[in-house]
Amino acid sequence: MFEPFREKINQYDSIVIFGHLNPDGDCYGSQIALREILHQNYPNKKIYAVGSGLNIFYSYLGHMDVVSDEIITNSLAVILDSNDLIRLEDKRAPSALDFVKIDHHINTFSFIEGPEIVDTNACSTAELIYRLAIESGLSIPKIAANALYLGMLTDTGRFQYVNDYVTVFSILKDLCLHGAEPKIISQISSMTNEQSLKIKAFVLNNYKTNPKGIIYLIVSKADRDALGITAAKMVGQVTLLDNITGYPIWFIATETDNHGLQAELRSLNVDVQHVAIAYGGGGHRFAAGFSYP
């Protein structure tokens, strides 16, 4: 499965790892993990991970890299956790010499730029990076183990959305044997502040319900500005409406800065992915999102 990736890695001395807009734990964790795995196993290659990452984890897992246009135009671009080049945070990716993609989302766009390694049964892109390392005989340093744990923790909703628990927890066990520290990862990812409390209060005081079993919140740009929160962070509060009795579907939608719409959709057992795809987004059957237009 990973032979196309290995072939590409062997062809290039400079590799830049890209992630999607509004990076989450899986995106950031996968980028950091792959960078550290490649650093350790290919010490003569130059490896970079670009984007904003997750700043709350910088001191624990590492910062993202700042690279010049010249570096990118002379590098292999590795696309992680994204359907296509359009959704990448760093828009310079198309200028790279060559491309390879690793992802676990359903393909809604054809990746014509290069080989793609996709497994929609994987719980996260982090799982695929782990499998890549194991199947390729690559050692996994401690930082990478922690970054992969972060990716799997966050993209499964703290292990709520898992198709194969045996496989997932087997991987988690091995990551712990490689030095992953679940307690620390969980603590950092759960850290909050006073602004977050105000945002939580807004969500819990303003959500709506309907008789069809949907609980939701629609937020205007004015309300979002008053809270001092980005559209991405606003819809990320969707977890506050998780698993409320009588409401198997929940979502948060907000007006964006350019007067579009951004939303995150969740459900217990209803396929919400097709709704996200209809508006140019994607994700998973029970957890999906989109930005429109």
C-alpha positions in Angstrom: 0.0 0.0 0.0 2.8 2.4 0.9 5.2 1.5 -1.9 4.3 4.6 -4.0 5.2 6.8 -1.0 8.5 5.1 -0.4 9.4 5.5 -4.1 8.7 9.2 -3.9 10.7 9.6 -0.7 13.7 7.9 -2.2 13.6 10.2 -5.3 13.9 13.5 -3.4 16.3 15.1 -1.0 13.9 17.8 0.1 10.4 17.1 1.3 7.7 19.5 2.5 4.7 18.2 4.4 1.4 20.1 3.9 -1.8 20.0 5.9 -5.3 21.4 5.5 -7.0 24.7 6.4 -7.8 25.2 10.1 -5.6 22.3 11.1 -6.9 20.0 13.8 -5.1 17.4 16.0 -4.9 14.8 13.3 -3.6 17.2 10.7 -0.9 18.7 13.0 -0.1 15.4 14.7 0.3 13.6 11.4 2.6 16.4 10.0 4.8 16.5 13.1 4.9 12.7 13.3 5.9 12.2 9.7 8.5 14.9 9.9 10.1 13.3 12.9 9.9 9.8 11.5 11.6 10.9 8.3 14.2 13.0 10.1 15.2 9.9 12.1 15.2 7.4 9.3 16.5 9.6 6.5 19.0 11.9 8.3 20.5 13.2 5.0 17.2 14.5 3.7 15.7 17.9 4.5 12.2 17.5 5.9 9.8 20.4 6.6 6.2 20.6 7.9 4.4 23.8 7.0 1.2 25.5 8.2 0.0 27.0 11.5 -0.4 23.7 13.4 -1.8 23.7 17.0 0.1 26.3 19.1 -1.0 24.8 22.4 1.2 21.8 21.5 4.3 23.7 20.2 6.3 23.4 23.4 5.5 19.7 23.7 5.6 18.4 20.1 7.3 21.1 18.2 6.8 24.2 16.0 6.0 24.2 12.3 8.6 25.2 9.8 9.0 28.4 7.9 10.3 27.7 4.4 11.0 29.8 1.3 9.3 29.6 -2.0 12.6 28.3 -3.4 12.6 25.3 -1.0 9.1 24.3 -2.0 9.8 24.6 -5.8 12.7 22.1 -5.3 10.8 19.6 -3.1 8.4 16.7 -3.0 5.1 17.8 -1.5 3.4 15.4 0.8 -0.2 16.2 1.3 -1.8 14.9 4.5 -5.3 14.7 5.7 -6.8 16.6 2.8 -8.8 15.6 -0.3 -7.0 18.0 -2.7 -4.7 20.9 -3.1 -7.5 23.5 -2.8 -8.1 22.9 0.9 -4.4 23.2 1.9 -3.5 25.9 4.3 -0.2 26.8 2.6 -1.2 27.7 -1.0 2.3 27.3 -2.4 2.0 23.5 -2.6 1.2 23.4 -6.4 4.6 24.8 -7.1 6.4 21.7 -5.8 8.3 19.4 -8.0 6.1 16.3 -7.3 3.3 15.2 -5.1 2.0 12.3 -3.0 -1.1 12.2 -0.8 -2.0 10.3 2.4 -5.5 10.6 3.6 -8.5 8.7 5.2 -11.4 10.8 3.8 -13.6 9.7 1.0 -12.3 11.2 -2.3 -14.6 13.9 -3.5 -11.9 15.3 -5.8 -9.5 13.4 -8.2 -5.9 13.8 -7.0 -4.4 14.2 -10.5 -1.1 15.6 -9.2 0.4 12.2 -8.1 -0.1 8.9 -6.3 -2.6 8.8 -3.4 -2.7 6.5 -0.5 -6.2 6.5 0.9 -7.9 4.2 3.4 -11.4 5.4 4.5 -11.5 2.6 7.1 -8.6 4.2 9.0 -9.8 6.2 12.0 -7.4 9.0 11.2 -4.5 10.0 9.0 -2.3 9.5 12.1 -3.2 5.8 11.9 -2.0 5.7 8.3 1.3 7.4 9.2 1.8 4.7 12.0 1.1 1.9 9.5 3.4 3.5 7.0 6.2 3.5 9.5 5.6 -0.1 10.7 5.1 -1.6 7.2 8.2 0.3 5.9 10.4 -0.8 8.8 10.9 2.8 10.0 11.6 3.6 13.6 9.2 5.8 15.5 10.8 8.4 17.8 9.0 9.5 21.0 7.8 12.8 19.6 6.3 11.1 16.7 4.5 8.6 19.0 3.0 11.4 21.0 2.0 13.3 17.8 0.3 10.2 16.4 -1.5 9.6 19.7 -2.8 13.2 19.5 -4.1 12.6 15.9 -5.9 9.5 16.8 -7.3 10.9 20.0 -8.8 14.0 18.4 -10.0 12.6 15.1 -12.0 9.9 16.9 -13.7 12.3 19.3 -11.6 10.8 22.1 -12.3 7.3 20.8 -16.1 7.8 20.4 -16.0 7.4 16.6 -14.1 4.2 15.9 -15.0 1.4 13.5 -12.4 -1.1 14.7 -11.6 -0.7 18.4 -9.3 -3.8 18.4 -7.0 -2.3 15.7 -7.1 1.2 17.2 -6.3 0.2 20.7 -3.6 -2.2 19.5 -1.9 0.8 17.7 -2.3 3.0 20.8 -0.6 0.3 22.9 2.3 0.2 20.6 2.5 4.0 20.5 2.8 3.9 24.3 5.6 1.4 24.0 7.3 4.0 21.7 7.0 6.6 24.4 3.6 8.2 23.9 2.2 9.8 27.1 -1.6 9.7 26.9 -2.1 11.6 30.2 -0.1 14.6 29.0 -1.7 14.7 25.5 -5.1 14.5 27.1 -4.4 17.3 29.6 -3.0 19.7 27.0 -5.8 19.0 24.5 -8.3 19.7 27.3 -6.8 23.0 28.5 -9.2 26.0 28.6 -9.3 29.7 29.5 -11.8 32.3 30.5 -12.7 33.2 26.9 -13.5 29.5 26.3 -15.9 29.6 29.2 -17.7 32.6 27.7 -17.9 30.8 24.4 -19.3 27.7 26.1 -21.9 29.7 27.9 -23.0 31.3 24.6 -23.4 27.9 23.0 -25.4 26.5 25.9 -27.6 29.5 26.3 -28.5 29.9 22.6 -28.8 26.5 21.1 -32.1 25.5 19.4 -33.9 22.2 18.9 -36.5 20.9 16.5 -39.0 18.0 16.6 -37.0 15.9 14.1 -34.3 15.3 16.7 -31.8 18.0 15.7 -30.0 20.3 18.2 -28.2 23.2 16.6 -26.7 26.7 16.9 -26.5 29.3 14.1 -24.1 32.1 14.9 -24.0 35.5 13.1 -20.7 37.3 12.3 -21.7 40.0 14.8 -22.2 37.5 17.6 -18.9 35.8 16.7 -17.1 39.1 16.6 -18.4 40.0 20.1 -17.0 36.7 21.3 -13.7 37.4 19.7 -13.7 34.0 17.9 -12.9 32.8 14.4 -15.4 30.9 12.3 -13.3 27.8 12.5 -13.1 27.9 16.3 -16.8 28.7 16.6 -17.9 25.6 14.6 -15.4 23.6 16.6 -17.6 24.0 19.6 -20.0 21.5 18.1 -18.7 19.0 20.7 -20.6 20.9 23.4 -23.9 19.6 21.8 -22.7 15.9 21.7 -24.9 13.0 22.8 -27.9 14.9 24.2 -30.8 12.5 24.8 -33.4 12.8 22.1 -31.1 14.6 19.6 -29.1 12.2 17.4 -28.1 15.0 15.0 -26.3 18.2 16.0 -24.5 21.0 14.3 -23.1 24.5 14.6 -23.0 26.9 11.7 -21.7 30.4 11.5 -21.4 33.3 9.1 -17.9 33.7 7.9 -15.9 36.9 7.5 -16.8 37.0 3.8 -20.4 36.4 4.6 -20.4 32.7 3.6 -21.3 29.8 5.8 -19.1 27.4 7.7 -20.6 24.4 9.6 -19.6 21.3 11.5 -22.2 18.4 11.5 -22.3 15.4 13.8 -24.6 12.5 14.5 -25.0 9.3 16.4 -26.1 7.1 13.5 -27.2 9.3 10.6 -25.0 9.9 7.6 -24.2 13.6 7.6 -21.3 13.4 5.2 -23.4 13.6 2.1 -24.7 17.0 3.3 -21.1 18.3 3.7 -20.1 17.0 0.3 -23.0 18.7 -1.4 -21.5 22.0 -0.2 -18.0 21.3 -1.1 -16.9 19.8 2.2 -16.3 16.3 3.5 -15.2 14.3 6.4 -16.8 11.1 7.8 -20.2 9.5 7.9 -21.0 10.8 11.4 -18.7 13.8 11.6 -18.3 16.2 8.7 -18.0 19.8 7.8 -18.0 22.4 5.0 -17.4 26.0 4.1 -19.6 27.6 1.5 -19.0 29.2 -0.9 
